[in-house]
């Protein structure tokens, strides 16, 4: 991409070497020169020593960035940090990144475009997407995955040709990917599912599947999903499904035995994405005149738990 010689391997930068960064980085390393910027020293050392591995496949080597400048000449820059960390992660790139570099966000939430453009400027070629790929870390750089997901991307400032080039890059790497004309309905579809499941998994310290098996938890998850869908409708966003709860149950079925990332954030004492998920539903609901009492309660519960855990110190629940 953006090369005079089409035979030259693309330069791909990844910010974040967690489970999803490792999964996508592994696939992309088969066809591109991949460099990962990771702030966690233990994870960084593991990536440098072992490379990336998915399931039982042979590891693939990648480069480790020591600082942001190591990614300034990337052809494509993928964001695999949590939404709460987007501004912090991108500020060192402001005014330095190649202006033709496509910024690809597959992050949770619906505010990532604004955060990216706040950090890098409004003219940056942004691509937003959602993915049903799943990955569970077993060691730094090593993940387990069904590798049966699908990634949908759409332009949020990038040209149609750039969006198609990124989709082609992902497809060539062995991942299923496609471009959609309007990514916003898909981002909101993901938000509906995340709002229903992620915080509940953290609060109850349970897997997604256990939410379905516990009647009261399932009822609460359905109410959270319904509120998020109502906000989307008020904002005139046509969700890519007719029944929000049915969609949520289908999403849960894919990762029924996994806890949400928010559950692990709570366990480890990390700041969660609650403001970018249920908090976004509440904020946009207020703007649209839609009441969201269930989501507001979940936000208050999660923030209370975060403060309590911070006071006591992060220990396993």
PAKOL-133718 format. One record per atom (N, C-alpha, C): residue in three letters; x, y, z. Coordinates in steps of 0.001 Angstrom, whole numbers, plus 500000, padded with zeros to 6 digits. Layout:
<nodes>
alaXYZ/...
</nodes>
This chain:
<nodes>
unk500845498805500000/unk500000500000500000/unk500877501242500000/unk500531502221499152/unk501283503468499033/unk502732503201498653/unk502989502167497869/unk504358501836497485/unk504525501927495972/unk505725502368495521/unk506020502365494097/unk506194500940493582/unk506761500072494413/unk506989498681494046/unk505909497814494675/unk504972497278493890/unk503874496506494469/unk504324495203495104/unk505564494774494817/unk506058493525495396/unk506649493723496789/unk506831494963497201/unk507377495246498523/unk506337494908499588/unk506769494232500646/unk505828493884501716/unk505357495153502432/unk504065495258502685/unk503549496422503407/unk504161496516504802/unk504267497743505295/unk504726497978506671/unk503488498205507536/unk503256497299508456/unk502063497353509299/unk502469497627510741/unk501884498669511321/unk502100498964512731/unk500880498585513542/unk501102498011514715/unk500026497685515636/unk500317498334516974/unk499360499076517497/unk499485499625518844/unk498665498730519763/unk499350497956520592/unk498692497018521493/unk498966495587521094/unk499614494845521982/unk499961493454521698/unk499194492469522553/unk497956492814522915/unk497118491895523674/unk496559490802522791/unk495438490230523197/unk494898489058522493/unk494519489371521049/unk493786490463520824/unk493372490775519458/unk494543491303518628/unk495413492079519234/unk496593492515518519/unk497463491343518113/unk497568490343518984/unk498361489155518665/unk497719488354517544/unk496396488207517575/unk495700487445516543/unk495865488098515170/unk495556489386515085/unk495666490081513801/unk497137490209513382/unk498006490482514357/unk499425490595514036/unk499995489309513480/unk499583488169514042/unk500054486876513547/unk499681486699512076/unk498427486942511751/unk497979486757510364/unk498692487731509427/unk498770488995509827/unk499386489998508962/unk500878489734508776/unk501516489127509769/unk502956488852509662/unk503272487849508565/unk502283487127508089/unk502509486187506999/unk502696486870505654/unk502235488121505547/unk502293488810504246/unk502889490210504346/unk503220490649505553/unk503681492028505754/unk504756492074506827/unk505459493197506893/unk506409493455507965/unk505645494112509111/unk505484493387510202/unk504646493825511321/unk505523494308512475/unk505188495483512984/unk505864496038514161/unk504802496368515198/unk505024495920516440/unk504046496111517507/unk504618497037518575/unk503822498031518943/unk504146498922520059/unk503307498492521250/unk503953498031522310/unk503258497512523495/unk503898498119524736/unk503067498689525613/unk503585499395526779/unk503902498471527950/unk503255497287528008/unk503482496364529118/unk504823495652528926/unk505721495822529862/unk507078495288529707/unk507100493764529617/unk506269493095530415/unk506236491633530390/unk505729491122529052/unk504657491731528557/unk504110491336527255/unk505122491624526160/unk505749492796526223/unk506723493178525203/unk507889492184525148/unk508389491774526315/unk509500490824526359/unk509093489479525775/unk507856489044526078/unk507372487778525535/unk507226487813524030/unk506721488929523500/unk506567489081522049/unk507929489040521359/unk508896489722521961/unk510221489786521364/unk510902488419521386/unk510671487681522442/unk511331486388522608/unk510664485291521799/unk509325485264521800/unk508587484132521227/unk507900484432519901/unk507731485695519546/unk506957486016518355/unk505473485838518614/unk504695485633517557/unk503246485478517666/unk502842484068517252/unk501880483517517972/unk501409482172517650/unk499901482087517888/unk499199481443516961/unk497761481194517105/unk497544479686517137/unk496887479229518187/unk496630477795518384/unk497958477027518333/unk498040476014517523/unk499250475187517498/unk500172475514516325/unk499921476590515632/unk500739476950514473/unk502139477371514908/unk503053477324513964/unk504415477772514230/unk504429479280514492/unk505262479732515425/unk505327481174515713/unk505812481972514508/unk505379483210514428/unk505839484121513389/unk506558485292514054/unk507747485612513578/unk508490486723514184/unk507912488074513780/unk508013489025514674/unk507601490399514398/unk508630491328515022/unk508563492606514652/unk509447493595515263/unk508746494216516467/unk509535494632517434/unk508999495319518603/unk509422496782518547/unk508457497674518613/unk508744499108518635/unk509103499532520055/unk510154500316520169/unk510554500840521477/unk509868502170521783/unk509443502844520737/unk508785504138520915/unk507909504398519694/unk507058505398519791/unk506092505675518724/unk506777505928517391/unk507945506592517396/unk508604506945516137/unk508923505724515283/unk509017504539515895/unk509288503323515123/unk508124502956514207/unk506958503574514427/unk505779503280513595/unk505402504442512681/unk506188505509512659/unk505823506701511891/unk505709506427510396/unk506449505453509868/unk506428505189508425/unk505526504007508063/unk504647503601508964/unk503735502493508674/unk502816502837507510/unk502496501838506695/unk501499502023505645/unk500093501974506231/unk499911501101507223/unk498643500980507941/unk498958500864509419/unk498179501563510251/unk498372501528511694/unk497081501036512338/unk497154499861512966/unk495996499273513629/unk496013499630515111/unk494854500018515636/unk494705500316517059/unk494091499119517774/unk494849498531518693/unk494326497440519502/unk494494497758520986/unk494276499027521332/unk494206499425522735/unk492749499667523084/unk492455499708524360/unk491082499979524777/unk490718501424524453/unk489421501650524261/unk488956502980523870/unk489412504047524851/unk489500503691526120/unk489894504661527136/unk491345505104526953/unk492140504330526214/unk493557504636526026/unk493884505237524655/unk492889505477523821/unk493141505908522447/unk493918507221522381/unk493469508243523088/unk494146509542523040/unk495588509430523523/unk495794508750524636/unk497149508601525186/unk498058507886524192/unk497522506844523542/unk498343506047522631/unk498716506813521370/unk497826507708520899/unk498053508374519607/unk498714509734519709/unk498715510354520868/unk499293511705520973/unk500746511781520492/unk501595510769520754/unk502983510863520258/unk503092510844518733/unk502012510473518036/unk502043510404516573/unk501623511717515920/unk501086512644516706/unk500555513893516140/unk501646514673515421/unk501394515004514157/unk502332515772513371/unk503531514993512876/unk503603513721513196/unk504768512907512835/unk504423511760511891/unk503197511252511980/unk502801510090511190/unk502681510462509713/unk503090509555508844/unk502899509745507411/unk501425510081507152/unk501118511203506503/unk499711511610506328/unk498888510652505479/unk499545509756504739/unk498790508778503947/unk498526507488504719/unk499082507372505926/unk498907506148506717/unk497448505993507148/unk496860504859506821/unk495491504575507244/unk495488504147508705/unk494596504731509494/unk494429504372510902/unk493204503473511005/unk493388502256511475/unk492297501288511530/unk491955501002512984/unk490702501249513354/unk490215500985514702/unk489134499914514666/unk489392498817515378/unk488373497778515579/unk487968497754517047/unk488093498892517708/unk487870498994519147/unk486386498993519498/unk486120498735520777/unk484756498831521286/unk484315500282521362/unk483003500484521422/unk482463501821521629/unk482197502562520327/unk481606503752520465/unk481234504542519292/unk481920505907519263/unk482893506146520140/unk483553507446520168/unk484983507429519683/unk485407506327519065/unk486815506212518689/unk487208507141517548/unk486309507368516611/unk486622508281515509/unk486966509665516050/unk486161510166516972/unk486423511492517538/unk487761511514518276/unk488065510458519019/unk489320510413519773/unk490522510401518835/unk490425509617517761/unk491527509534516795/unk491764510885516144/unk490687511541515729/unk490826512824515039/unk491206513944515994/unk490839513825517257/unk491302514788518256/unk492813514691518410/unk493322513462518385/unk494758513246518567/unk495564513594517327/unk495030513277516144/unk495833513348514918/unk495365514393513910/unk494185514959514122/unk493669515938513170/unk492534515369512347/unk491664516240511877/unk490448515816511200/unk490642515224509825/unk491813515442509212/unk492019514966507839/unk492632513573507776/unk492922512968508919/unk493572511666508927/unk492659510602508297/unk493214509688507469/unk492377508654506836/unk492018507529507817/unk490876507679508449/unk490439506726509474/unk489541505656508867/unk489733504431509334/unk488866503306508973/unk488375502684510271/unk487066502569510405/unk486467501952511584/unk485916500586511220/unk485881499705512198/unk485369498375511890/unk484909497625513126/unk484263496518512866/unk483857495582513911/unk484319494200513483/unk484604493374514460/unk485034492019514137/unk484403491025515094/unk484074489860514572/unk483596488763515418/unk484716487767515674/unk485944488111515263/unk487091487287515647/unk487221487316517168/unk487617486196517728/unk487832486148519173/unk489192485532519449/unk489787485942520545/unk491098485424520905/unk491240485432522422/unk491854484396522937/unk492120484292524371/unk493617484095524566/unk494231484958525348/unk495673484898525555/unk496032483733526459/unk496998482914526029/unk497510481828526871/unk498927482143527347/unk499608483038526664/unk500935483548527027/unk501163484773526167/unk502084485666526537/unk502316486846525690/unk502588486457524243/unk501726486938523327/unk501876486641521906/unk501256485338521461/unk500789484521522384/unk500178483230522042/unk498697483266522410/unk497829482987521431/unk496395483040521677/unk495699481792521152/unk494546481529521743/unk493645480503521225/unk492514481213520502/unk492136480692519340/unk491082481333518558/unk490397480299517685/unk489080480490517496/unk488348479634516561/unk488660480017515127/unk489129481260514923/unk489469481791513600/unk488305481629512615/unk487113481874513110/unk485933481747512259/unk485154483053512179/unk485787484141512581/unk485078485406512625/unk485069486137511294/unk484439487306511327/unk484320488164510150/unk484593489596510584/unk485341490323509778/unk485650491720510064/unk485023492603508999/unk484235493576509438/unk483620494547508544/unk484250495898508806/unk484645496592507752/unk485247497910507918/unk484556498914507011/unk484680500175507385/unk484109501244506579/unk484890502523506788/unk484815503417505845/unk485574504653505897/unk484983505647506882/unk485895506314507608/unk485509507449508445/unk486476508595508141/unk486771508749506851/unk487712509769506408/unk488694509250505381/unk488881507935505337/unk489748507328504321/unk488995507237502998/unk489725507154501908/unk489091506982500607/unk488529505575500480/unk487598505402499562/unk487034504071499317/unk488131503101498879/unk489099503600498110/unk490194502744497648/unk491058502281498819/unk491284503159499779/unk492092502789500947/unk491367501760501796/unk490071501965502005/unk489293500992502778/unk489325499626502108/unk489174499607500778/unk489206498331500063/unk490598497695500156/unk491643498526500116/unk493002497988500219/unk493232497336501576/unk492692497919502645/unk492837497329503974/unk492065496012504057/unk490855495982503505/unk490079494739503492/unk490816493653502712/unk491405494026501589/unk492165493071500785/unk493383492564501558/unk494047493465502267/unk495193493083503087/unk494785492041504136/unk493684492287504823/unk493207491342505836/unk492832490006505199/unk492175490048504055/unk491778488816503380/unk493005488006502936/unk494003488694502414/unk495229488004501993/unk495953487369503176/unk495757487928504364/unk496428487396505549/unk495730486154506108/unk494554485833505565/unk493818484666506035/unk492626484987506903/unk492356486263507111/unk491182486688507870/unk490060487052506903/unk488835486809507287/unk487698487187506440/unk487370488651506688/unk487266489421505616/unk487022490855505760/unk486264491383504566/unk485479492437504808/unk484720493072503735/unk484493494536504092/unk484273495348503062/unk483978496771503236/unk482470496978503172/unk481947497814504077/unk480538498202504023/unk480467499704503764/unk479388500119503140/unk479234501527502783/unk479114502400504028/unk478331501940505011/unk478112502700506242/unk478421501793507425/unk479496502081508137/unk479911501227509254/unk479145501545510532/unk478503502720510604/unk477878503146511856/unk476829502157512385/unk475926501610511560/unk474979500636512104/unk475665499416512727/unk476784499010512164/unk477498497850512684/unk478212498194513996/unk478741499416514100/unk479339499855515352/unk478298499883516462/unk477102500344516129/unk476036500378517122/unk475526498977517451/unk475523498092516472/unk475143496707516762/unk476082496088517775/unk477382496346517591/unk478369495838518546/unk478173496485519909/unk477834497792519922/unk477613498490521183/unk476439497883521944/unk475370497530521233/unk474218496902521884/unk474649495632522617/unk475439494788521944/unk475886493536522558/unk476838493809523715/unk477781494724523531/unk478735495028524597/unk478044495621525823/unk477066496498525575/unk476357497122526691/unk475574496078527487/unk475088495054526801/unk474304494018527477/unk475158493059528286/unk476389492815527826/unk477166491699528384/unk478382492122529202/unk479159493072528695/unk480501493283529256/unk480503493654530734/unk479725494673531103/unk479733495099532503/unk479095494054533407/unk478047493383532939/unk477425492337533754/unk478409491210534027/unk479179490821533039/unk480190489795533234/unk481185490216534303/unk481541491507534312/unk482480492016535312/unk481847492060536700/unk480647492601536786/unk479985492768538082/unk479684491420538728/unk479228490461537914/unk478874489135538431/unk480056488177538442/unk481195488608537876/unk482384487756537766/unk482014486414537136/unk481431486504535943/unk480952485286535286/unk481224485346533791/unk481087484195533147/unk481219484139531696/unk479962484682531036/unk480065484952529761/unk478902485436529013/unk477789484399529030/unk478145483126528899/unk477141482070528889/unk476365481974530185/unk477029482271531299/unk476339482207532601/unk475270483279532711/unk475449484388532025/unk474419485435532037/unk473119484883531464/unk473213484122530390/unk472013483536529791/unk471374482495530695/unk472193481760531436/unk471661480670532262/unk471068481155533577/unk471355482383533954/unk470822482953535190/unk469659483888534822/unk468410483506535141/unk467234484239534647/unk467248485737534944/unk467597486130536164/unk467578487554536495/unk468662488313535733/unk469827487705535590/unk470898488345534832/unk470504488490533361/unk469881487450532819/unk469447487499531425/unk468404488594531219/unk467498488709532161/unk466459489754532059/unk467087491148532077/unk468081491331532933/unk468762492614533013/unk469545492886531729/unk470224491871531204/unk470973492043529956/unk470040492437528815/unk468866491828528780/unk467899492157527730/unk467453493615527845/unk467244494085529072/unk466839495480529274/unk467938496442528844/unk469187496086529130/unk470315496915528707/unk470386496996527187/unk470189495865526524/unk470210495829525060/unk469061496634524470/unk467888496495525048/unk466722497218524538/unk466913498727524641/unk467485499192525764/unk467736500627525906/unk468727501125524853/unk469801500374524636/unk470793500785523641/unk470165500841522247/unk469335499861521931/unk468664499840520628/unk467693501012520501/unk467042501383521598/unk466115502516521565/unk466860503821521296/unk468042503962521869/unk468851505161521614/unk469264505198520144/unk469688504057519612/unk470063503995518193/unk468884504411517307/unk467693503917517629/unk466512504257516837/unk466229505755516893/unk466392506349518092/unk466153507789518230/unk467166508602517429/unk468360508047517266/unk469397508717516483/unk469310508380514998/unk468248507630514637/unk467985507233513245/unk469101506356512669/unk469612505483513526/unk470611504503513101/unk469903503168512914/unk469948502640511708/unk469269501379511390/unk470177500219511778/unk469880499583512892/unk470702498466513360/unk470639497300512382/unk471711496507512307/unk471744495396511339/unk471031494145511826/unk470013494311512668/unk469200493196513150/unk467861493756513602/unk466854492901513625/unk465508493338514006/unk465252493184515499/unk465834492139516098/unk465575491826517502/unk466875491938518295/unk467027492987519118/unk468281493186519847/unk468669492009520728/unk467717491464521472/unk468056490385522399/unk468453489109521658/unk467783488817520583/unk468174487652519789/unk469603487801519288/unk469935489025518853/unk471298489277518383/unk472306489075519514/unk471990489592520694/unk472900489448521831/unk473129487977522156/unk472061487176522143/unk472219485748522447/unk473089485060521398/unk473000485506520153/unk473850484931519098/unk475314485298519329/unk475553486527519770/unk476925486957520071/unk477473486164521256/unk476640485992522286/unk477069485243523461/unk477433483811523091/unk476676483225522182/unk476918481831521802/unk478321481638521238/unk478870482671520599/unk480211482561520001/unk481288482491521075/unk481092483213522181/unk482101483225523253/unk481496482947524601/unk480657481934524675/unk479866481680525885/unk480714481329527100/unk481896480777526893/unk482712480345528029/unk483787481358528397/unk483682482549527861/unk484685483577528143/unk484089484704528979/unk484898485253529877/unk484531486474530572/unk484801487657529652/unk484166488769529936/unk484412489965529143/unk485757490576529519/unk486303491376528605/unk487554492080528915/unk487369493011530097/unk486154493510530290/unk485890494393531420/unk486033493650532747/unk485692492366532739/unk485859491561533956/unk487337491469534325/unk488194491280533333/unk489626491203533598/unk490184492559534012/unk489650493640533418/unk490073494978533836/unk489777495195535314/unk488591494783535733/unk488205494958537126/unk489113494137538036/unk489396492906537615/unk490271492027538390/unk491650492622538573/unk492182493206537491/unk493559493693537490/unk493691495133537987/unk492553495769538239/unk492598497153538694/unk492813498154537581/unk492573497741536322/unk492705498650535179/unk491431499473535001/unk491560500641534406/unk490385501457534102/unk489600500775532987/unk488314500623533175/unk487481499896532216/unk486943500820531129/unk486280500216530160/unk485677500971529054/unk484224501340529338/unk483805501338530585/unk482394501551530902/unk481864502868530341/unk482678503937530353/unk482217505222529825/unk482005505175528319/unk482707504265527631/unk482611504166526177/unk481557503153525736/unk480995502413526676/unk479968501423526348/unk478640501851526960/unk478311501378528149/unk477048501774528781/unk477007503271529014/unk478153503867529335/unk478194505319529528/unk477851506078528265/unk478272505556527117/unk477928506193525838/unk476432506086525567/unk475835504944525916/unk474388504773525759/unk473644505814526588/unk474103506008527835/unk473460506978528724/unk473607508397528168/unk474826508770527783/unk475077510138527311/unk474305510438526038/unk474324509515525085/unk473617509742523826/unk472101509623524013/unk471687508828524988/unk470264508754525314/unk469747510086525829/unk470533510726526676/unk470128512048527182/unk469997513039526033/unk470971512989525107/unk470944513908523970/unk469716513660523093/unk469319512379522979/unk468199512028522108/unk466858512028522842/unk466876512270524157/unk465639512271524930/unk465111510884525227/unk466005509883525325/unk465610508497525617/unk466100508124527008/unk465211507681527865/unk465593507273529219/unk466373505956529176/unk467444505878529955/unk468281504668529984/unk468611504300531431/unk467597504051532271/unk467858503801533702/unk468680502550533973/unk468502501496533180/unk469266500273533425/unk470744500498533127/unk471037501160532003/unk472426501433531668/unk473062502405532657/unk472289503387533112/unk472831504325534093/unk473169503615535402/unk472324502685535823/unk472592501919537050/unk473855501082536907/unk474023500460535735/unk475208499634535502/unk476475500494535534/unk476401501707534966/unk477553502603534999/unk477917502930536446/unk476909503252537254/unk477171503604538652/unk477757502417539416/unk477240501215539157/unk477769500019539823/unk479229499775539442/unk479534499867538146/unk480907499621537699/unk481867500666538263/unk481473501918538264/unk482356502957538793/unk482577502775540295/unk481524502361541001/unk481675502088542428/unk482632500929542657/unk482489499867541873/unk483383498719541998/unk484822499100541683/unk485013499906540650/unk486371500334540296/unk487016501112541446/unk486262502019542052/unk486818502797543159/unk487105501919544364/unk486188500992544666/unk486393500094545802/unk487611499208545584/unk487759498701544353/unk488903497845544050/unk490203498637544131/unk490157499900543695/unk491355500738543738/unk491784500976545193/unk490806501171546076/unk491130501387547492/unk491691500142548148/unk491142498973547770/unk491551497721548412/unk492772497099547757/unk493049497512546513/unk494128496873545759/unk493545495791544886/unk494120495602543702/unk493599494630542729/unk494017493228543102/unk493053492442543535/unk493278491017543800/unk492167490259543118/unk492366488989542782/unk491315488233542097/unk490011488263542854/unk488902488401542116/unk487582488429542758/unk487250487086543375/
</nodes>
